[in-house]
Amino acid sequence: MLQLKNTFLSRTRKLSLSTLIFSKSVSMLNLPFLIQQYYEFKQGHLQGYLEEDDFVSIINYFEDQSNTREAIIAVDFSLQRFPSSSQLMLKKADLMIARRNYHSALEILNLAALYDSRNIDIVILKTDAYLALNQEKKAEELIKDTINWVDGDDKIELLFDLADVYDDYDQYDEVFQCLLLILKEEPNNEEALYKICFWADHTKRFEESIQIHNEIINEFPYNEIAWFNLGSAYHGLKLYEKAIDAYEYAIVIDDNFDYAHRNKADAYIKLRQYEAAIEPLEKVIELNNSDVFILEAIGLCNYKRKNFANSIAYYKEALTLAPESGIYQFKIAEVLMKQQFWVAAMQYIDSAIEINPKKIDFHIAKGECLVKLGSIHEALQHFIIAVNLKPKLSQGWELLIKNLVSVGLLEDAKDQCFNALDKTEGKNIFSFYLCGCLLHLGKQKEALIQLENALQKAPELAKKFIAFIPQALQNTQVVNILSRYKKVSKSKKRK
């Protein structure tokens, strides 16, 4: 599923809140006068009076000038005149946090709380300090205690902060729960809606996501993000038809909803309805949001529809955007191989291997092309590379063994069957291939014992065994053994 990108998924914590919680409107004409008064007052040349809010404006000015040293001098000077000002204490704590002096900041904030115990800004700054000191549990307890006596925007803000705390120490279910609480308080909160889409997918809590978004849609039927999130939750449960319906509602509300079109196309692809997927993908391109993933998806849809020329055209366009991975050279080669253009396919595969020589798919494809061109010994080298790169993967071993047999290297094929059984942790198919190699070598007794053992473990693989060695059906003893297990298999199915 294509993920919804947004600016809210990674939420930057607030390390300097001066412009949010201490701002005071001061005209550009008054500010120079205040700064001049401050300097004269500090030097003892002025007998006038500066108000508490004047000091806040002066401190903000020094912060805006990135003069933290003078800002701290100003806040200390102001606290000498207003020692019980929680506002000025908060300013000093904010400056201490900016300078990473977290313990001093907490001392000041604890003092400020004695004068103003219900100030939400104290909680926010203390949370920042605790998190900076890796004291997530204290931050969590502080926010949870505070949520009990705040409401409105303050409660929403703290729930977001609590979600950040849980995110910091990987308690992702609790992050999801915080977002649920926010949406129950404020169903149209855009930040929470964007975030919960991501976390529903991350925690696999799709049923709960469906429930909350259905509730939101019942109350606010034109909320396109809620419709998108509902579709995303159905998508996660592989209920693709329902997902498509939800995405279509989001698109009706906002036809320019890029990710609704993307996910709708992805759902159609999952349903193997490739023709239907092309329209929403082309809509994304129309919105000027094309990227390699969209081009790749359209290339895939055309490939599945056997529209090979269009498929190659889109893969080539993707290749111009991302030539460095080798993946699009490989995809072009796959289309060419489907058309049996082996030489042309190898040119793209060689380019892909040059970029990424450790990609097993590239070597397997090169080997298959060489087999079709009759260069089996050269193909074997690529199959050997493939099994060395990923010894646990069956595909490389199967091709290696089959082609060793095809060129008469029967002892080598038998040895590779043993290697494959070892490296793939006993994949049953290689027991059948071992039986086939033994039959090729004329070791009938060993082969029949091996066949009995293989059929006991995986009788459903008998067809692959026959495809590997069709002449086995001319051996009466082999046929008798296969027939016996076929009857047993039918009997089990009836039961």
SVG drawing of the C-alpha trace seen along z (x, -y; Angstrom):
<svg xmlns="http://www.w3.org/2000/svg" viewBox="-24 -59 54 111">
<polyline fill="none" stroke="black" stroke-width="0.4" points="0.0,0.0 1.3,-3.4 1.8,-5.4 0.2,-8.9 3.0,-11.4 2.5,-14.5 4.3,-17.0 2.8,-15.6 4.2,-12.1 7.4,-13.3 6.5,-15.9 9.4,-18.2 9.4,-18.8 9.4,-22.4 12.8,-23.4 12.1,-27.1 8.6,-28.3 9.2,-32.0 7.2,-32.9 4.3,-30.6 3.8,-31.2 5.5,-34.5 4.7,-36.7 3.6,-40.3 2.7,-42.7 5.3,-45.5 5.5,-48.0 8.8,-48.4 8.8,-52.0 8.5,-51.2 11.1,-48.3 14.2,-50.5 13.0,-52.8 12.6,-49.8 16.1,-48.5 17.6,-51.9 15.7,-52.2 16.9,-48.7 20.6,-49.5 20.3,-52.8 18.3,-51.2 20.9,-48.4 23.7,-50.9 21.9,-52.8 21.4,-55.9 17.6,-55.8 15.3,-56.2 12.2,-55.1 10.3,-51.9 10.1,-48.9 7.1,-46.6 7.3,-42.9 5.9,-42.6 8.5,-45.1 11.2,-42.8 9.7,-39.9 9.8,-42.0 13.4,-42.9 14.3,-39.2 12.5,-38.2 14.4,-40.8 17.8,-39.4 16.6,-35.9 15.6,-37.1 19.1,-38.5 20.5,-35.0 22.1,-36.8 21.4,-34.2 24.0,-35.5 22.4,-38.9 18.9,-37.3 20.0,-35.4 21.5,-38.6 18.2,-40.4 16.1,-37.6 18.3,-37.5 18.1,-41.3 14.3,-41.2 13.9,-38.5 15.7,-40.7 12.8,-43.2 10.0,-40.6 11.2,-37.6 7.8,-35.9 7.1,-36.3 6.3,-32.8 6.3,-34.4 9.9,-35.5 10.9,-32.1 9.5,-30.4 11.6,-32.6 14.7,-31.7 13.8,-28.0 13.3,-28.2 16.7,-29.7 18.3,-27.1 16.7,-24.3 18.0,-26.1 21.5,-25.9 20.9,-22.3 21.1,-23.1 18.2,-20.9 18.7,-20.4 18.8,-24.2 15.7,-24.5 13.8,-22.0 14.8,-23.8 13.4,-27.1 10.2,-25.4 9.6,-23.7 9.8,-27.2 7.5,-28.7 5.0,-25.9 4.8,-27.2 3.4,-30.5 1.4,-29.2 0.6,-25.5 -1.9,-25.3 0.2,-26.9 0.3,-24.5 3.5,-26.1 5.4,-24.9 4.3,-21.3 5.4,-21.7 8.8,-22.9 9.3,-20.3 8.3,-17.6 11.0,-18.9 13.6,-18.9 12.7,-15.3 12.8,-14.0 16.2,-15.6 17.5,-13.9 16.0,-10.6 13.6,-10.5 10.6,-9.5 8.7,-8.0 8.7,-11.2 7.5,-13.1 4.7,-10.5 3.6,-10.8 3.6,-14.6 1.5,-14.8 -1.0,-12.1 -1.5,-14.0 -1.9,-17.3 -4.5,-15.9 -6.8,-15.3 -7.2,-19.1 -6.9,-20.6 -9.3,-20.8 -9.7,-22.3 -6.6,-23.1 -4.3,-22.5 -5.6,-18.9 -5.1,-18.2 -1.6,-19.6 -0.7,-17.5 -2.1,-14.4 0.2,-15.0 3.1,-15.5 2.2,-12.2 2.1,-10.5 5.6,-11.8 6.8,-10.5 5.4,-7.0 7.0,-7.2 10.4,-8.0 10.5,-4.7 8.7,-2.6 5.3,-2.1 3.5,-2.3 0.1,-1.0 0.0,-3.8 0.8,-6.3 -2.2,-5.0 -4.4,-5.3 -3.4,-8.9 -4.4,-9.7 -7.8,-8.0 -8.4,-10.2 -7.5,-13.3 -10.0,-12.4 -12.7,-11.7 -12.2,-15.2 -11.7,-16.8 -12.8,-14.6 -11.6,-17.0 -8.1,-17.5 -6.0,-17.2 -2.8,-16.4 -4.3,-13.5 -6.1,-12.2 -2.8,-12.1 -0.9,-10.5 -3.4,-7.9 -3.4,-6.6 0.3,-5.9 0.1,-4.4 -2.9,-2.2 -0.8,-0.6 2.3,-0.4 0.4,1.2 -2.0,3.2 -5.0,1.8 -7.1,1.7 -10.5,2.7 -10.2,-0.2 -9.3,-2.6 -12.3,-1.5 -14.5,-2.1 -13.2,-5.6 -13.3,-6.8 -16.8,-5.5 -17.9,-7.5 -16.1,-10.6 -17.7,-10.1 -21.2,-9.7 -20.8,-13.1 -18.6,-14.8 -19.4,-13.0 -17.3,-15.5 -14.0,-14.8 -11.9,-13.4 -9.0,-12.4 -11.3,-10.3 -12.5,-8.6 -8.9,-8.0 -8.0,-6.6 -11.1,-4.3 -9.9,-3.0 -6.4,-2.6 -7.7,-0.5 -9.7,1.8 -6.6,2.0 -4.6,3.2 -7.2,6.0 -7.0,6.9 -10.6,5.9 -9.7,4.2 -13.2,3.7 -14.2,1.8 -11.0,-0.1 -11.6,-1.2 -15.1,-2.4 -13.7,-4.6 -10.9,-6.0 -13.6,-6.9 -15.5,-8.9 -12.3,-10.8 -11.7,-11.5 -15.3,-12.8 -14.7,-15.3 -11.2,-16.2 -10.4,-15.1 -6.8,-16.3 -6.2,-13.9 -3.0,-12.4 -2.7,-9.5 -6.3,-8.5 -5.7,-7.9 -2.4,-6.0 -4.0,-3.7 -7.0,-3.1 -4.6,-2.0 -2.7,0.2 -6.0,1.9 -6.9,2.6 -3.4,4.1 -3.9,6.3 -7.2,7.5 -5.3,8.1 -7.6,5.6 -4.7,4.0 -6.7,2.1 -8.8,0.4 -5.6,-0.5 -4.2,-2.5 -6.8,-5.3 -6.0,-6.4 -2.3,-6.1 -2.6,-8.3 -4.5,-10.8 -1.5,-11.1 0.6,-11.9 -2.0,-14.5 -1.6,-16.1 2.1,-16.5 3.0,-14.1 4.6,-11.4 7.5,-9.5 9.4,-6.2 6.8,-4.2 3.9,-5.5 5.8,-4.8 6.7,-1.4 3.1,-0.6 1.8,-1.6 4.6,0.5 3.5,3.5 -0.1,3.0 0.7,2.9 3.0,5.9 0.2,7.9 -2.2,6.9 0.5,8.0 0.8,4.5 4.5,4.9 5.4,1.8 3.7,-0.5 5.2,1.5 8.7,0.9 8.0,-2.7 7.0,-3.4 9.9,-1.3 12.3,-3.3 10.8,-6.5 11.3,-5.2 14.9,-4.3 15.7,-7.9 14.6,-8.9 16.4,-6.1 19.2,-4.5 21.4,-3.7 19.6,-0.7 19.5,1.6 15.9,2.6 14.4,0.9 16.9,2.3 15.9,5.7 12.2,5.0 12.7,4.0 14.6,7.3 11.7,9.2 9.3,7.8 11.8,8.6 12.1,12.2 8.4,12.5 8.5,11.8 11.5,14.2 13.9,11.4 16.8,13.1 19.7,11.1 18.0,7.8 17.0,8.8 20.6,9.8 21.9,6.3 19.7,4.8 20.5,7.6 24.2,7.0 23.7,3.4 21.8,4.3 24.5,6.7 27.1,4.1 25.3,1.8 24.4,4.4 26.3,7.7 24.9,9.1 21.3,9.2 20.2,12.8 17.3,12.1 19.7,10.5 21.9,13.6 18.9,16.0 17.5,14.0 20.9,13.9 21.2,17.7 17.7,18.3 18.5,16.1 21.7,18.1 19.8,21.4 17.4,20.2 20.3,19.3 22.0,22.7 24.9,21.4 24.1,23.7 27.6,24.0 27.8,20.2 24.3,20.1 25.5,22.6 28.0,20.0 25.2,17.5 23.1,20.1 26.1,20.9 26.5,17.2 22.8,17.1 22.9,20.0 26.1,18.6 24.4,15.2 21.2,16.7 21.8,20.3 18.4,20.6 16.4,19.7 15.2,22.7 14.9,21.1 18.6,20.9 19.2,24.5 16.4,25.8 17.7,24.1 21.2,25.2 20.3,28.9 17.9,29.0 20.6,27.6 23.3,29.8 21.1,32.8 20.4,31.3 24.1,31.3 24.7,34.7 26.6,33.7 24.6,36.2 27.1,36.7 27.4,32.9 23.6,32.6 23.3,35.3 25.9,33.5 24.0,30.2 20.8,31.9 22.6,32.8 23.9,29.2 20.5,27.8 18.9,30.0 21.5,28.8 21.4,25.1 17.6,24.8 17.1,26.8 15.6,29.8 13.2,28.3 11.2,31.4 11.5,30.7 15.2,31.5 14.5,35.0 12.5,35.6 15.3,34.1 17.8,36.4 15.6,39.4 15.6,38.2 19.3,37.9 19.7,41.4 17.4,42.8 19.4,41.0 22.6,42.6 21.0,46.1 20.9,46.4 17.4,47.6 17.3,49.2 18.6,46.0 16.2,43.9 13.1,45.9 14.0,45.6 14.5,41.8 11.1,41.6 9.3,43.4 10.8,41.0 10.0,37.9 6.4,39.0 5.8,39.5 6.8,35.9 5.3,34.1 3.1,36.2 1.8,33.0 5.2,32.5 4.9,35.7 4.0,33.6 7.2,31.6 9.1,34.9 7.5,36.2 8.2,32.9 11.9,33.2 12.2,36.8 9.3,37.7 10.9,41.0 10.3,42.2 6.7,43.0 8.3,45.8 9.6,47.5 7.0,49.9 8.2,49.7 8.2,45.9 4.7,45.9 3.5,48.4 4.9,46.2 3.4,43.1 0.0,44.8 0.0,46.0 0.6,42.5 -1.9,41.0 -4.6,43.3 -3.6,42.4 -3.7,38.7 -7.3,39.1 -8.4,41.0 -7.2,38.2 -9.0,35.6 -12.3,37.5 -11.9,37.6"/>
</svg>
